[in-house]
Amino acid sequence: MSNPGDDPNVVDGEIVDDTPTAALAIPALPLPEPDYSEGGAPSFGFIRDKIENRYTTSLGSAELAGLGTENTAEALDKKIADRDQAARDRLAEIRRSMRGE
């Protein structure tokens, strides 16, 4: 029988404690909020979304507050349709003026 030290496939090693030491431990850094910079400042998109949400909420509550009086859902729908048509007409007028018509 041959000596295990003669076999090139046998690797001599030692058992090592697998608990990390203080020198090897990497401290976990707190990640910034996705809508904030490293310094804690909110991003432009975050502020814009917040303003848009507040604006649309205020528009919706103003429309709902007027539903109980002479403003019915049909009247509001007509106002919205009229406003959309006026916007389309104005856009068409601007396009004509840009083409030189």
C-alpha positions in Angstrom: 0.0 0.0 0.0 1.3 3.4 -0.9 1.7 6.4 1.4 -1.1 9.0 1.0 1.5 11.7 0.9 2.8 10.2 -2.4 -0.6 10.6 -4.2 -0.7 13.9 -6.2 -4.5 14.0 -6.0 -4.6 14.2 -2.2 -4.6 17.8 -0.9 -3.5 18.5 2.7 -5.6 21.1 4.4 -6.8 22.2 7.8 -10.3 22.9 9.1 -11.0 26.6 9.4 -13.7 28.3 11.5 -16.2 29.7 8.9 -17.5 32.6 11.1 -16.4 35.9 9.7 -14.1 38.0 11.7 -14.5 41.7 12.3 -11.8 42.5 9.7 -13.6 40.5 7.0 -17.2 41.7 7.8 -18.5 44.2 5.4 -20.9 46.7 7.0 -24.3 47.0 5.3 -24.9 50.5 4.0 -28.5 51.7 4.1 -29.8 52.1 0.6 -31.4 55.5 -0.3 -35.1 55.6 -1.1 -35.6 55.1 -4.9 -37.0 58.6 -5.2 -34.3 60.3 -3.2 -30.6 61.0 -3.9 -27.7 59.9 -1.7 -27.9 63.2 0.1 -31.6 62.8 0.9 -33.0 65.2 -1.7 -36.2 64.1 -3.6 -35.9 63.6 -7.3 -37.6 65.8 -9.8 -39.9 63.0 -11.0 -41.0 62.3 -7.4 -41.9 65.9 -6.8 -43.7 66.2 -10.2 -45.7 63.0 -9.5 -46.7 64.3 -6.1 -47.8 67.7 -7.5 -49.8 66.0 -10.3 -51.5 63.7 -7.9 -52.6 66.6 -5.7 -53.7 68.6 -8.7 -55.9 65.8 -10.1 -57.3 65.0 -6.7 -58.3 68.6 -6.3 -59.9 68.7 -9.7 -61.8 65.5 -9.0 -63.1 66.7 -5.7 -64.1 70.1 -7.1 -66.1 68.3 -9.9 -67.7 65.9 -7.4 -68.6 68.8 -5.1 -70.6 70.4 -7.9 -72.5 67.3 -8.8 -75.2 67.8 -6.3 -76.4 71.1 -7.8 -77.2 72.0 -11.3 -74.1 70.2 -12.5 -75.0 66.6 -13.4 -72.7 64.0 -14.8 -74.1 64.6 -18.3 -73.4 68.3 -18.0 -69.9 67.7 -16.9 -69.3 65.2 -19.7 -70.6 67.8 -22.2 -68.3 70.5 -20.7 -65.3 68.1 -21.1 -66.3 67.2 -24.7 -66.7 70.9 -25.5 -63.3 71.7 -24.0 -61.6 68.8 -25.9 -63.2 70.0 -29.1 -62.0 73.5 -28.5 -58.5 72.2 -27.9 -58.6 70.2 -31.1 -59.8 73.2 -33.1 -57.1 75.4 -31.6 -54.4 72.8 -32.4 -55.7 72.6 -36.0 -55.6 76.4 -36.3 -52.0 76.4 -35.0 -50.9 73.7 -37.5 -52.5 75.7 -40.3 -50.7 78.8 -39.3 -47.4 77.0 -39.2 -47.9 75.6 -42.7 -48.7 79.1 -44.0 -52.3 78.5 -44.9 
